[in-house]
């Protein structure tokens, strides 16, 4: 992300350069006082509030004339107009949010066994016994879309515990492999290691929900090859509308980038993948699912119907249908589906209609 966001052009050379000198002084004093709090539970809660404060206090905080100044999520981006915030006011707001959480969850106290948060690699769940988990929900990194380890450094630097990027499950083309870059093969192997651990800890009747999306069919194939190798069988696929878009999501909607917005939620159980014998072409499956969807849509124009006629939505629908029928969406990239749709349907203003 240092390269992707051209941070050297904004005089960012060290992690500390993300803050102004004044902000660093205030944050340092605040962090020092938090670590003097004798009660460990209170101290942890305050440290948690501090991590978000540190993020909001960076030079990444964008000026917005209508209010709501905050950094962009999922990236390290320095805006043209920076809105410097009052560190202590930001922290008070974060503490109020944490306090409201505890107030509405009165039984949630450390050590009572209700909730356990554990920091570890997904490729090594040795702290969990075999066949001990009834349900797994995971949202793995989407190929090369986001680099969470890079983003996390803004608060991990304060915690003194920075993510080891060697095991980060991403496709990293910004660096050569010898310098820490990762290929699609590396990505698939690490995903496979993680899902193998998931398979090990699953009880016999357990279910696994995987939230995923990507515009690259090779990334899709890597995910499904990883689940195949782990011994997971897909049993259901549904579309998830996140409503709130990321920076990439907005670029996708405007056409600036080929980025799908609607995620898929794929459900797995223990077992092997099975294919439907009557379907022999990924493109044919995709077109059939889109045609059936468009036939069922009501006539007229409104925001809901426009969304369901968009390339973003139809791509999610097509990929989901292919996976639900037991196939890898090989060759079904965002761009290739766009060509298929334009050849087989009417495109009007970025919306697709039956011929």
Secondary structure, DSSP 8 states (H G I E B T S, - for coil): -TTTTTGGGGT--SGGGGS-HHHHHHHHHHHHHHTT-S-HHHHHHHHHHHHHHHHHTSTT-B--TTS-----TTS----SSB----HHHHHHHHHHHHHHHHHH-TT--TTSSS-------TT--TTS-TT-EEEEEE----TTS--HHHHHHHHHHHHT----GGG--S-B-SS-GGGT-B-HHHHHHHHHHHHHHHHHHEEEEEEEEEEE--S-HHHHHHHHHHHHHHTEEEEEEEEE--SS--HHHHHHHHTSS----SEEEEEEEES-----TT---HHHHHHHHHHHHHHHS-SS--HHHHHHTBHHHHHHHHHHHHHHTT---TT--HHHHHHHHHHHSEEETTEEE--
